Structure formats: C-alpha cells, structure tokens
C-alpha cells in the first residue's frame, strides 16, 4: 500500500515537472515540422478502439484499466454473436487478468479468462468471446479485472450492456384510488412516541 501511495505521489509531480519544462525555449532541432507531423499519425494508428463503446465501471474512482467493446453484429435470440473487448491499462499497471461471465438468459463461451503480462499504458489488449442470448431482453456481460501495480493487486468490475430484440416496455402501475376515485398520494411515514 505504501508503494502505491508513493507511486500516486510521484506521477503528479512528474507531470508538474514536465509542464514546467513547456515554458522553456525549444531547441532548433526539436521544432522541425516533420517529426511533429509524424507523432500525431502514430497516435491515431495506435488507438483504433475509438468507435468501441465504453464498459460501465463499478463506480469506484481511479480504475487502473478502461474497457471498450464492440459486437460483431446486432445480438439476436438463438444466434451467437462475437464480442470483442479491448482492455486498456493506465500508467503503472504491470499486468492484468480478466474473467468474463454472463447473466441468466445468455451464454458466454470461448476463453473466459485472459491474462496479459508486461503491459504498456494506453495500449489496447484485445480478447474475444461469443455471446448467445436465449430470448429478447436487456442483458450484460460482467467483466472482472485484476491489475498488478507495484506488487499490489487491484480488482474492478465492469458491465457490458446490450439489448436483444425489442423488449416489452414496462408500464408504470396505476396509483391506488380511494372510494371517491381519486389517486392516493403516498406520504412518508411519521413516528410518534407517547409518554406514559
């Protein structure tokens, strides 16, 4: 834990040092136009997951990995559909393991565990599974990711939601009515205590 807190302290300080260096005059060799044009092209080629959707995290801040996904086609009942998942580690992640689980109504098949060692920050590590829904509805694939950072393990859970067919729209139930036919308004309960 102590290593992690030191790492979290060192990373922002390094960023501040780099920002401080931005104000200095550039060397003549560093301001040449051809290298500047080549660098954005390399970044654009490296991130080919920009069209992928983002998985929903467990709500905890500071996830050490981001998950993006894309289905090979629109999922339909009784037809397997390929799901491509890209795990993108943050700075400081040494390795990561992921496991995939479906909920009631879908079958997830293929390699349900993936492990990646000596990972690079910002690089997409891909894994594919097959999803077979057995009916229409709203479903999700749960992805549990354990990352190793400076000898410590950090686990996070993600959901990959998807819709099969046209699920029926759930109607809000009608409010209860009194003897006059007027809607009864729910009110918060109040507790009273009688002294004896």
N, C-alpha and C positions, 0 to 999 in steps of 0.2 A: 504494500500500500504506500509505503514511504517512497518507493521508486516512482510509482505512478504520480504522486503529488509533485515530486521533483520534475518529472517529465512535463507535467502540466504547467509548471512554473517556467521551465526553460523554453518551451515552444513560444509563448507570447513574447518573452524577452528577445528571442532571436528575431521574431517578426519586427519588433520595435527597432532593433539594430539595423535591419535591412531597410526599413522605412527611413531611418536617419541617413542612410547612405544615398537615398534617392535625391537628396538636395545637392549633392556634390556635382561638380562639372564632369561630364563624361569624357573619357579619353577619346581621342580622334578615331582610334581603331574600333571602339565599341559602338560608335554612331553610324557605321556604314549601313546603308539601306538593305543590301542583300541578306545579311543574317536576320534582320528584323522581319523581313518578309517570309523567310523560311520557318521561323519559330511558330507563328500562328498556324501555318499549314500543318505542322507536326501535331499541334494540339488538336486541331479539327479532326485529323485522321485517327487520333487515339481515342476520342470519345464518339463511338458510333452507337451509343445507347441513348442518345438524346430523344429518340422517338419512343422509347420504352416508358411505360408508366412506372410510378414510384410506389413501392410497397408501403403499407401503413405500419408504422412503428408502434411499440408498446407504450408510448407516451413519455418514456424516460428521456431526459435530455442527454446529449453527448454520445449518441451511438457511435461506436467505433467503425461501423460499416453501414453503407447505404445499399439498398436493394432496389433494382429496377427489373421489370419483367415485360414479356411480350408473348402473347398467344400466337400460335401458328395459324389460327383461323378462329372464327366465332365458335365458342363451345356450344355443342348441342347434345341433347339427351341421347345416350346409347352410342355416341361416336367419340373415340379417343382423340384428344387434341394435344399437340405438343406445346409445352410451356417452357420458354427459355428464360432463365433467371441470370442476372448479372449482379455479382457481389462486388462492391467497390469499397475497399478498405480506406480508412483515414490514415493520417500520418501517425507513425508509431506502432502500427499493427505488425507483428512478426509473422503470425499465421492465423488461419481461421478454419472453422469446421461448421458445416451447415447440415441440418436434417429437415426433411420435408414430410408433412403429414396432412392428410385430407380429413374433412369432416364427414358426418353422416350424409349420404347421398352422392358422394363422389369417391372414386378410387384413384389414388395416385400411384403410378408404377414407374419402374425404371430404377436407376440408382438413387435411393432415397437419402443417401448421405454423401457429402462432398467434403474433401479436405484440400486445403491449399497452403503450402509452406513457403516461406521466404517471399512473402507478397510485397508488392510495390504500392505505395499510396496512390490513389486515383486511377489505378489500372483496373479494368473490368475483368473479373474472373467468372467465366460462364459455366452454367450447368443446365442440363435439360432433363425434364421429366414428362410423363404423359398423364393427362387428366381425363378421366372417364366419368361424366355425370350420369346418374340413372334416372333423372327427372328434371323438370323445369324448376327454377327457383334461384335464389341468391346464395352463393357458396363462397368459400375461401379456402386457400391452401395456407397452412401455418408453416412458417419457416423459423427455426430456432438456430441462431448463430452464436458460436462461442469464439471469441477472439483472444489471442495471446498478445499481451502488451508488456514488455519488460518483465517477463516471468509471471505475470498475473493474468488470470482468466476473467473475462467479462462476457456475460451472456445477455443476449437481447432476443426478443421475439418480434416477428413481423407477420402481417397477413396480406395475402394476395387475393383480393376480392374479384368475383366475376359473376355474371348473370347468364343463366341458361334459359333460352326461350323468352316468353312473356309471362312472368309470374303474376298471379292474380293480385290485384290491388286490394289491400286490406282496408275496409271501410271502418271509420271510427264509429263505435257503438253510440246509439242514440241515448241521450241523458234520461235518467228516470224522471217520471212525471208524478205530480201529486193528484189528488182527487178532482181538482179543477182543470187538469190537463196541462198545467204549466210545468216547465222544466224545474227540477230541484237543483239548486246551486250547492255544490259541495263546499263546506267550510272547514277550516282547521279545527281540530278538537281543542277544547279548553278543559283544563283540570282544575277543580276546586276542592279545597280541603276544609272540612267543617271541624271546628274546635269543639271539644266536649267538655 
